[in-house]
Amino acid sequence: MKRLIAIFSVLTAVLGASAQAELGTWSVVPHIGASVSTLTPDGIFIGGSSSDNPMSSKYASGFSGGADVVYQMTVGSALSAGVAYSRLGCGYEDAMVMTDANKGTVFHDTYISLDYIEIPIMENIYLAKGFAIKAGVLPRFLIGAKMHSENQDFTIDTDTGARTYGQNDAWETTGTHSLRKFDIAIPLGISYEYQHVVLDARYNVGLTKIYKYGFGSSKNRSFLFTLGYKFDL
């Protein structure tokens, strides 16, 4: 068993060395991709209390783009720091409120968008040729936010049960006054590099509540998938 462990350690070191840049070198990796995010726990309710008609959060997608600077510290590890823009937030499941025995309102297309400037700082550990695992810290700054919802009143025919819908009304608000401007997350990820093309996947665990004034305890949760190209300096 000790011999197998020793052989595995040597192979891992050799593979890592063959895949990585020379010690003390720098590179830049511009990248674009998509985020898939939600807020947890969800905190939107239709009604006067937290038990009335909850609207469950669901994942929503957004754009992400930026660049990382990478410094090769050792044969098997590198340190990276970057700047990126990411759109986070979530959508919400449709919800219905009955205002009378045969009248009600349905709420749909409800979502919140949060625009962040992110500064990921990560250590990259190379396990095999072109393959790395990574972890670090992710400060981010809120630069914009939007919440959108639409609703339609309806009536129910007491004889047939058919619904008749009225005009569709939309409600939208922008601004960050009720949201915290600073958020911090723990990013965990993997990446694969082939001929300078870098595929990267990360899961970012938000640690900070996004709302001020006790509005809720929601925190960001997001997956990030990017495609980049590595330029050696």
PASEBA-1860 file (N, C-alpha, C; in nm, 3 decimals):
! residues 233
1> MKRLIAIF> 0.083/-0.120/0.000/0.000/0.000/0.000/0.087/0.126/0.000 ~ 0.193/0.128/0.082/0.282/0.244/0.084/0.345/0.266/-0.051 ~ 0.381/0.153/-0.119/0.443/0.166/-0.251/0.345/0.226/-0.351 ~ 0.217/0.183/-0.346/0.116/0.238/-0.437/0.096/0.387/-0.414 ~ 0.093/0.426/-0.285/0.077/0.568/-0.253/0.195/0.648/-0.306 ~ 0.315/0.595/-0.292/0.433/0.665/-0.341/0.431/0.680/-0.492 ~ 0.391/0.572/-0.562/0.383/0.577/-0.709/0.279/0.680/-0.754 ~ 0.163/0.679/-0.686/0.057/0.774/-0.720/0.104/0.918/-0.699
9> SVLTAVLG> 0.175/0.942/-0.590/0.225/1.077/-0.561/0.323/1.124/-0.669 ~ 0.412/1.035/-0.712/0.509/1.071/-0.815/0.439/1.101/-0.947 ~ 0.341/1.016/-0.985/0.268/1.038/-1.110/0.193/1.170/-1.108 ~ 0.129/1.200/-0.994/0.057/1.325/-0.982/0.149/1.444/-0.998 ~ 0.266/1.439/-0.936/0.362/1.548/-0.946/0.412/1.565/-1.089 ~ 0.441/1.451/-1.157/0.491/1.457/-1.294/0.387/1.517/-1.388 ~ 0.261/1.469/-1.374/0.154/1.521/-1.458/0.133/1.670/-1.435 ~ 0.134/1.710/-1.308/0.115/1.850/-1.276/0.226/1.935/-1.335
17> ASAQAELG> 0.350/1.887/-1.324/0.463/1.962/-1.375/0.458/1.976/-1.526 ~ 0.413/1.868/-1.594/0.411/1.871/-1.739/0.306/1.966/-1.794 ~ 0.202/1.998/-1.711/0.090/2.077/-1.760/0.103/2.224/-1.729 ~ 0.188/2.262/-1.635/0.183/2.398/-1.584/0.294/2.485/-1.639 ~ 0.273/2.614/-1.621/0.373/2.712/-1.663/0.494/2.704/-1.571 ~ 0.602/2.769/-1.613/0.723/2.771/-1.532/0.700/2.852/-1.405 ~ 0.777/2.817/-1.301/0.763/2.885/-1.174/0.791/3.034/-1.190 ~ 0.713/3.116/-1.119/0.733/3.260/-1.122/0.680/3.331/-1.243
25> TWSVVPHI> 0.608/3.261/-1.332/0.554/3.325/-1.452/0.410/3.372/-1.429 ~ 0.366/3.464/-1.517/0.233/3.523/-1.507/0.155/3.494/-1.635 ~ 0.024/3.490/-1.622/-0.063/3.476/-1.738/-0.194/3.549/-1.712 ~ -0.265/3.581/-1.820/-0.395/3.648/-1.812/-0.498/3.560/-1.883 ~ -0.616/3.544/-1.820/-0.721/3.459/-1.877/-0.851/3.541/-1.886 ~ -0.876/3.608/-1.999/-1.008/3.669/-2.017/-1.111/3.559/-2.041 ~ -1.234/3.581/-1.994/-1.335/3.475/-2.003/-1.475/3.533/-2.010 ~ -1.565/3.458/-2.071/-1.707/3.491/-2.071/-1.784/3.364/-2.039
33> GASVSTLT> -1.907/3.381/-1.992/-1.986/3.264/-1.959/-2.122/3.300/-1.904 ~ -2.176/3.210/-1.826/-2.312/3.227/-1.773/-2.315/3.189/-1.626 ~ -2.398/3.259/-1.553/-2.425/3.224/-1.414/-2.564/3.162/-1.405 ~ -2.580/3.069/-1.312/-2.710/3.009/-1.281/-2.726/3.026/-1.130 ~ -2.821/3.112/-1.089/-2.823/3.155/-0.949/-2.964/3.149/-0.891 ~ -2.967/3.152/-0.757/-3.092/3.164/-0.684/-3.063/3.232/-0.551 ~ -3.170/3.259/-0.476/-3.159/3.313/-0.342/-3.217/3.213/-0.245 ~ -3.148/3.190/-0.135/-3.197/3.094/-0.038/-3.173/3.146/0.103
41> PDGIFIGG> -3.269/3.133/0.195/-3.405/3.085/0.167/-3.487/3.191/0.096 ~ -3.593/3.148/0.025/-3.676/3.246/-0.044/-3.754/3.328/0.058 ~ -3.797/3.449/0.019/-3.860/3.537/0.117/-3.969/3.626/0.062 ~ -4.037/3.581/-0.045/-4.144/3.663/-0.101/-4.278/3.596/-0.072 ~ -4.369/3.672/-0.014/-4.501/3.621/0.020/-4.606/3.721/-0.028 ~ -4.720/3.670/-0.073/-4.832/3.754/-0.113/-4.933/3.749/-0.001 ~ -4.948/3.856/0.070/-5.040/3.858/0.183/-4.980/3.934/0.299 ~ -5.047/3.927/0.412/-5.006/4.009/0.525/-4.910/3.943/0.620
49> SSSDNPMS> -4.882/3.812/0.603/-4.791/3.745/0.696/-4.704/3.648/0.620 ~ -4.603/3.596/0.691/-4.507/3.507/0.626/-4.565/3.370/0.597 ~ -4.690/3.345/0.631/-4.751/3.216/0.601/-4.850/3.225/0.485 ~ -4.870/3.346/0.430/-4.968/3.365/0.324/-4.905/3.353/0.186 ~ -4.947/3.254/0.109/-4.914/3.243/-0.033/-4.765/3.263/-0.064 ~ -4.679/3.176/-0.019/-4.536/3.192/-0.048/-4.506/3.171/-0.196 ~ -4.413/3.251/-0.249/-4.365/3.236/-0.386/-4.225/3.175/-0.378 ~ -4.211/3.049/-0.414/-4.084/2.978/-0.401/-3.985/3.025/-0.507
57> SKYASGFS> -3.860/3.044/-0.465/-3.757/3.087/-0.558/-3.713/2.971/-0.647 ~ -3.664/3.006/-0.765/-3.610/2.907/-0.858/-3.487/2.968/-0.926 ~ -3.409/2.883/-0.991/-3.285/2.930/-1.053/-3.314/3.017/-1.176 ~ -3.227/3.116/-1.195/-3.233/3.203/-1.313/-3.092/3.215/-1.370 ~ -3.082/3.240/-1.499/-2.952/3.250/-1.565/-2.917/3.395/-1.595 ~ -2.788/3.422/-1.607/-2.741/3.556/-1.637/-2.604/3.552/-1.702 ~ -2.558/3.665/-1.750/-2.428/3.676/-1.818/-2.317/3.701/-1.716 ~ -2.199/3.652/-1.750/-2.079/3.681/-1.670/-1.961/3.700/-1.764
65> GGADVVYQ> -1.873/3.793/-1.729/-1.753/3.815/-1.809/-1.648/3.890/-1.731 ~ -1.520/3.859/-1.758/-1.412/3.926/-1.687/-1.277/3.869/-1.726 ~ -1.181/3.883/-1.637/-1.046/3.832/-1.663/-0.977/3.801/-1.531 ~ -0.893/3.697/-1.533/-0.811/3.658/-1.418/-0.664/3.674/-1.451 ~ -0.587/3.713/-1.352/-0.441/3.714/-1.361/-0.389/3.598/-1.276 ~ -0.303/3.515/-1.334/-0.257/3.392/-1.268/-0.106/3.397/-1.248 ~ -0.063/3.367/-1.125/0.080/3.359/-1.093/0.114/3.216/-1.053 ~ 0.212/3.156/-1.121/0.252/3.018/-1.093/0.346/3.016/-0.973
73> MTVGSALS> 0.292/2.976/-0.855/0.371/2.980/-0.731/0.465/2.862/-0.719 ~ 0.413/2.742/-0.744/0.492/2.619/-0.732/0.462/2.532/-0.854 ~ 0.524/2.414/-0.857/0.500/2.322/-0.968/0.352/2.284/-0.977 ~ 0.289/2.264/-0.862/0.152/2.214/-0.862/0.046/2.312/-0.817 ~ 0.081/2.441/-0.802/-0.021/2.535/-0.756/0.004/2.675/-0.813 ~ -0.105/2.750/-0.826/-0.098/2.887/-0.875/-0.201/2.970/-0.799 ~ -0.176/3.099/-0.795/-0.266/3.194/-0.731/-0.327/3.283/-0.838 ~ -0.458/3.301/-0.834/-0.524/3.385/-0.933/-0.608/3.492/-0.864
81> AGVAYSRL> -0.619/3.606/-0.929/-0.705/3.715/-0.884/-0.766/3.778/-1.008 ~ -0.891/3.819/-0.999/-0.955/3.871/-1.118/-1.061/3.974/-1.087 ~ -1.120/4.027/-1.194/-1.233/4.118/-1.187/-1.335/4.071/-1.289 ~ -1.461/4.065/-1.248/-1.565/4.015/-1.339/-1.698/4.083/-1.307 ~ -1.783/4.087/-1.408/-1.923/4.126/-1.390/-2.008/4.001/-1.394 ~ -2.105/3.989/-1.302/-2.197/3.877/-1.303/-2.337/3.925/-1.267 ~ -2.435/3.871/-1.339/-2.575/3.897/-1.304/-2.628/3.777/-1.226 ~ -2.669/3.803/-1.102/-2.725/3.699/-1.015/-2.872/3.731/-0.988
89> GCGYEDAM> -2.930/3.661/-0.890/-3.069/3.681/-0.856/-3.145/3.550/-0.865 ~ -3.275/3.558/-0.894/-3.356/3.437/-0.906/-3.490/3.470/-0.969 ~ -3.560/3.367/-1.011/-3.699/3.379/-1.050/-3.787/3.323/-0.940 ~ -3.917/3.340/-0.955/-4.012/3.289/-0.856/-4.124/3.212/-0.925 ~ -4.167/3.106/-0.860/-4.279/3.028/-0.912/-4.405/3.114/-0.913 ~ -4.492/3.086/-1.010/-4.619/3.158/-1.017/-4.702/3.131/-0.891 ~ -4.783/3.228/-0.852/-4.868/3.215/-0.734/-5.005/3.274/-0.762 ~ -5.105/3.222/-0.691/-5.243/3.267/-0.711/-5.306/3.301/-0.577
97> VMTDANKG> -5.384/3.411/-0.577/-5.456/3.454/-0.459/-5.604/3.464/-0.493 ~ -5.688/3.397/-0.416/-5.833/3.409/-0.434/-5.883/3.524/-0.347 ~ -5.945/3.623/-0.412/-5.997/3.738/-0.340/-6.146/3.723/-0.308 ~ -6.208/3.626/-0.371/-6.350/3.597/-0.347/-6.372/3.451/-0.389 ~ -6.497/3.404/-0.374/-6.525/3.265/-0.410/-6.499/3.237/-0.557 ~ -6.521/3.334/-0.644/-6.501/3.314/-0.787/-6.414/3.423/-0.851 ~ -6.332/3.490/-0.769/-6.241/3.592/-0.820/-6.102/3.572/-0.760 ~ -6.002/3.611/-0.836/-5.866/3.599/-0.785/-5.766/3.672/-0.872
105> TVFHDTYI> -5.640/3.661/-0.834/-5.529/3.721/-0.907/-5.417/3.620/-0.918 ~ -5.358/3.609/-1.035/-5.242/3.522/-1.055/-5.120/3.611/-1.078 ~ -5.010/3.581/-1.007/-4.884/3.653/-1.019/-4.786/3.565/-1.096 ~ -4.721/3.622/-1.197/-4.631/3.543/-1.282/-4.515/3.629/-1.331 ~ -4.416/3.563/-1.392/-4.297/3.631/-1.444/-4.235/3.722/-1.338 ~ -4.222/3.669/-1.217/-4.162/3.745/-1.107/-4.015/3.707/-1.093 ~ -3.928/3.807/-1.087/-3.785/3.778/-1.073/-3.715/3.899/-1.011 ~ -3.596/3.872/-0.959/-3.508/3.977/-0.910/-3.371/3.958/-0.976
113> SLDYIEIP> -3.315/4.067/-1.029/-3.182/4.065/-1.091/-3.086/4.150/-1.008 ~ -2.968/4.095/-0.981/-2.867/4.164/-0.902/-2.738/4.170/-0.984 ~ -2.688/4.289/-1.010/-2.566/4.308/-1.089/-2.448/4.334/-0.997 ~ -2.344/4.250/-1.008/-2.228/4.258/-0.919/-2.100/4.275/-0.997 ~ -2.007/4.350/-0.940/-1.865/4.346/-0.978/-1.797/4.255/-0.877 ~ -1.732/4.151/-0.927/-1.674/4.048/-0.840/-1.521/4.051/-0.849 ~ -1.456/4.017/-0.737/-1.309/4.011/-0.732/-1.270/3.875/-0.675 ~ -1.269/3.770/-0.757/-1.234/3.637/-0.707/-1.084/3.623/-0.683
121> IMENIYLA> -1.048/3.572/-0.565/-0.908/3.544/-0.530/-0.902/3.396/-0.494 ~ -0.826/3.317/-0.573/-0.833/3.172/-0.560/-0.695/3.108/-0.571 ~ -0.683/2.995/-0.503/-0.566/2.910/-0.523/-0.605/2.793/-0.611 ~ -0.520/2.766/-0.709/-0.544/2.657/-0.804/-0.447/2.543/-0.775 ~ -0.500/2.425/-0.748/-0.419/2.306/-0.722/-0.432/2.213/-0.841 ~ -0.320/2.184/-0.909/-0.321/2.100/-1.028/-0.303/1.954/-0.990 ~ -0.404/1.872/-1.023/-0.401/1.730/-0.989/-0.354/1.643/-1.104 ~ -0.371/1.689/-1.226/-0.332/1.613/-1.344/-0.313/1.711/-1.459
129> KGFAIKAG> -0.271/1.661/-1.571/-0.242/1.747/-1.685/-0.365/1.827/-1.725 ~ -0.357/1.958/-1.712/-0.464/2.046/-1.751/-0.580/2.056/-1.654 ~ -0.579/1.977/-1.546/-0.693/1.971/-1.455/-0.656/2.030/-1.320 ~ -0.742/2.120/-1.269/-0.715/2.185/-1.141/-0.843/2.195/-1.059 ~ -0.827/2.187/-0.928/-0.934/2.223/-0.837/-0.896/2.356/-0.774 ~ -0.998/2.433/-0.728/-0.968/2.567/-0.680/-1.065/2.609/-0.572 ~ -1.017/2.695/-0.484/-1.099/2.750/-0.377/-1.040/2.884/-0.336 ~ -1.123/2.965/-0.272/-1.072/3.095/-0.231/-1.179/3.180/-0.165
137> VLPRFLIG> -1.172/3.310/-0.193/-1.267/3.405/-0.136/-1.315/3.498/-0.248 ~ -1.442/3.541/-0.241/-1.501/3.619/-0.348/-1.575/3.741/-0.292 ~ -1.505/3.855/-0.277/-1.576/3.980/-0.246/-1.648/4.029/-0.372 ~ -1.767/4.087/-0.353/-1.837/4.145/-0.468/-1.918/4.266/-0.425 ~ -1.940/4.356/-0.522/-2.003/4.485/-0.495/-2.125/4.502/-0.584 ~ -2.238/4.531/-0.522/-2.364/4.547/-0.595/-2.366/4.682/-0.667 ~ -2.392/4.680/-0.798/-2.394/4.803/-0.876/-2.532/4.831/-0.936 ~ -2.624/4.734/-0.927/-2.757/4.757/-0.982/-2.850/4.643/-0.944
145> AKMHSENQ> -2.980/4.673/-0.941/-3.079/4.571/-0.906/-3.212/4.606/-0.969 ~ -3.289/4.502/-1.002/-3.422/4.521/-1.059/-3.512/4.408/-1.012 ~ -3.635/4.443/-0.976/-3.736/4.343/-0.945/-3.855/4.364/-1.035 ~ -3.908/4.255/-1.089/-4.016/4.260/-1.188/-4.123/4.158/-1.152 ~ -4.249/4.195/-1.171/-4.358/4.101/-1.152/-4.477/4.142/-1.238 ~ -4.555/4.044/-1.280/-4.676/4.069/-1.357/-4.792/3.997/-1.292 ~ -4.913/4.053/-1.308/-5.031/3.990/-1.249/-5.154/4.012/-1.336 ~ -5.248/3.920/-1.325/-5.375/3.927/-1.396/-5.488/3.888/-1.302
153> DFTIDTDT> -5.592/3.970/-1.299/-5.714/3.933/-1.228/-5.795/3.836/-1.315 ~ -5.870/3.750/-1.250/-5.953/3.656/-1.324/-6.083/3.630/-1.247 ~ -6.182/3.586/-1.322/-6.309/3.542/-1.263/-6.336/3.399/-1.306 ~ -6.408/3.325/-1.224/-6.439/3.186/-1.252/-6.589/3.172/-1.275 ~ -6.624/3.114/-1.388/-6.765/3.088/-1.418/-6.816/2.979/-1.324 ~ -6.916/3.010/-1.246/-6.966/2.915/-1.146/-7.030/2.792/-1.208 ~ -7.073/2.801/-1.334/-7.137/2.686/-1.400/-7.034/2.594/-1.466 ~ -6.939/2.654/-1.538/-6.843/2.572/-1.616/-6.707/2.560/-1.548
161> GARTYGQN> -6.675/2.650/-1.456/-6.544/2.650/-1.394/-6.436/2.716/-1.478 ~ -6.472/2.769/-1.595/-6.375/2.833/-1.683/-6.332/2.967/-1.626 ~ -6.204/3.002/-1.648/-6.152/3.130/-1.602/-6.150/3.232/-1.715 ~ -6.186/3.354/-1.681/-6.175/3.466/-1.773/-6.076/3.566/-1.714 ~ -5.969/3.592/-1.791/-5.862/3.678/-1.741/-5.880/3.821/-1.791 ~ -5.843/3.914/-1.706/-5.846/4.055/-1.741/-5.713/4.102/-1.794 ~ -5.690/4.231/-1.786/-5.567/4.291/-1.837/-5.445/4.245/-1.758 ~ -5.335/4.224/-1.830/-5.209/4.188/-1.765/-5.136/4.315/-1.721
169> DAWETTGT> -5.109/4.328/-1.593/-5.040/4.445/-1.539/-4.899/4.406/-1.496 ~ -4.804/4.494/-1.526/-4.664/4.470/-1.491/-4.619/4.573/-1.388 ~ -4.535/4.526/-1.297/-4.477/4.613/-1.193/-4.327/4.591/-1.193 ~ -4.252/4.700/-1.188/-4.106/4.689/-1.191/-4.044/4.802/-1.111 ~ -3.939/4.769/-1.039/-3.868/4.871/-0.963/-3.717/4.846/-0.975 ~ -3.642/4.954/-0.975/-3.496/4.944/-0.981/-3.437/5.021/-0.863 ~ -3.312/4.991/-0.834/-3.244/5.060/-0.723/-3.195/4.962/-0.619 ~ -3.101/5.007/-0.539/-3.034/4.920/-0.442/-3.052/4.969/-0.299
177> HSLRKFDI> -3.147/5.059/-0.273/-3.157/5.121/-0.141/-3.189/5.020/-0.030 ~ -3.259/4.912/-0.061/-3.294/4.813/0.041/-3.198/4.695/0.044 ~ -3.092/4.700/-0.036/-2.999/4.588/-0.051/-2.860/4.625/-0.002 ~ -2.789/4.527/0.048/-2.651/4.550/0.093/-2.560/4.566/-0.029 ~ -2.473/4.664/-0.023/-2.385/4.693/-0.136/-2.265/4.598/-0.143 ~ -2.235/4.530/-0.031/-2.119/4.441/-0.028/-2.163/4.301/0.007 ~ -2.108/4.204/-0.065/-2.137/4.063/-0.041/-2.005/3.987/-0.048 ~ -1.998/3.879/0.026/-1.878/3.796/0.020/-1.921/3.650/0.010
185> AIPLGISY> -1.848/3.575/-0.071/-1.883/3.435/-0.097/-1.757/3.349/-0.094 ~ -1.779/3.218/-0.081/-1.672/3.120/-0.090/-1.687/3.047/-0.223 ~ -1.592/3.063/-0.316/-1.599/2.993/-0.444/-1.523/2.860/-0.438 ~ -1.584/2.756/-0.491/-1.523/2.624/-0.504/-1.538/2.581/-0.649 ~ -1.430/2.534/-0.712/-1.444/2.504/-0.854/-1.342/2.406/-0.908 ~ -1.358/2.379/-1.036/-1.266/2.296/-1.113/-1.242/2.365/-1.246 ~ -1.129/2.335/-1.309/-1.103/2.389/-1.443/-1.022/2.289/-1.523 ~ -1.034/2.302/-1.654/-0.955/2.218/-1.744/-0.900/2.305/-1.856
193> EYQHVVLD> -0.769/2.291/-1.880/-0.701/2.369/-1.983/-0.648/2.278/-2.092 ~ -0.676/2.316/-2.218/-0.623/2.241/-2.333/-0.583/2.341/-2.441 ~ -0.454/2.343/-2.473/-0.401/2.434/-2.574/-0.447/2.578/-2.550 ~ -0.431/2.621/-2.424/-0.460/2.758/-2.378/-0.609/2.789/-2.365 ~ -0.697/2.699/-2.405/-0.840/2.718/-2.384/-0.876/2.664/-2.246 ~ -0.944/2.744/-2.166/-0.972/2.709/-2.027/-1.123/2.700/-2.004 ~ -1.169/2.583/-1.962/-1.307/2.564/-1.920/-1.311/2.567/-1.768 ~ -1.401/2.646/-1.712/-1.404/2.666/-1.566/-1.548/2.654/-1.516
201> ARYNVGLT> -1.565/2.583/-1.403/-1.695/2.570/-1.339/-1.677/2.595/-1.190 ~ -1.763/2.682/-1.132/-1.751/2.717/-0.991/-1.888/2.718/-0.925 ~ -1.887/2.690/-0.796/-2.007/2.706/-0.713/-1.974/2.808/-0.606 ~ -2.049/2.918/-0.602/-2.024/3.027/-0.511/-2.129/3.028/-0.399 ~ -2.083/3.013/-0.276/-2.171/3.008/-0.160/-2.169/3.145/-0.092 ~ -2.276/3.221/-0.107/-2.283/3.353/-0.045/-2.293/3.345/0.106 ~ -2.220/3.431/0.176/-2.219/3.432/0.323/-2.297/3.550/0.381 ~ -2.330/3.648/0.298/-2.390/3.772/0.347/-2.537/3.780/0.308
209> KIYKYGFG> -2.622/3.824/0.400/-2.761/3.849/0.368/-2.769/3.966/0.271 ~ -2.851/3.952/0.166/-2.854/4.057/0.064/-2.940/4.176/0.104 ~ -3.036/4.157/0.195/-3.128/4.265/0.232/-3.082/4.340/0.356 ~ -3.109/4.470/0.358/-3.092/4.551/0.478/-3.224/4.561/0.551 ~ -3.221/4.622/0.668/-3.342/4.656/0.744/-3.425/4.534/0.786 ~ -3.366/4.416/0.791/-3.438/4.299/0.837/-3.545/4.249/0.742 ~ -3.534/4.281/0.612/-3.636/4.238/0.516/-3.637/4.088/0.495 ~ -3.527/4.021/0.520/-3.519/3.877/0.496/-3.378/3.828/0.515
217> SSKNRSFL> -3.362/3.696/0.513/-3.231/3.637/0.535/-3.174/3.573/0.409 ~ -3.223/3.613/0.293/-3.180/3.553/0.167/-3.032/3.578/0.140 ~ -2.966/3.474/0.087/-2.826/3.482/0.048/-2.810/3.429/-0.094 ~ -2.705/3.476/-0.161/-2.679/3.433/-0.298/-2.623/3.290/-0.301 ~ -2.670/3.213/-0.398/-2.614/3.083/-0.433/-2.604/3.081/-0.585 ~ -2.487/3.050/-0.637/-2.473/3.056/-0.783/-2.371/2.957/-0.835 ~ -2.400/2.905/-0.955/-2.304/2.829/-1.035/-2.253/2.923/-1.144 ~ -2.124/2.910/-1.177/-2.064/2.993/-1.280/-1.989/2.903/-1.378
225> FTLGYKFD> -2.021/2.917/-1.508/-1.956/2.838/-1.612/-1.896/2.935/-1.713 ~ -1.764/2.925/-1.734/-1.698/3.020/-1.824/-1.605/2.948/-1.921 ~ -1.580/3.016/-2.032/-1.483/2.974/-2.134/-1.382/3.086/-2.148 ~ -1.253/3.053/-2.134/-1.150/3.154/-2.140/-1.033/3.112/-2.227 ~ -0.942/3.206/-2.250/-0.820/3.178/-2.326/-0.701/3.234/-2.247 ~ -0.599/3.151/-2.229/-0.485/3.186/-2.145/-0.374/3.247/-2.228 ~ -0.336/3.370/-2.193/-0.223/3.440/-2.256/-0.107/3.443/-2.157 ~ 0.004/3.382/-2.195/0.124/3.386/-2.111/0.197/3.518/-2.129
233> L> 0.241/3.577/-2.015/0.309/3.707/-2.021/0.462/3.689/-2.020
END
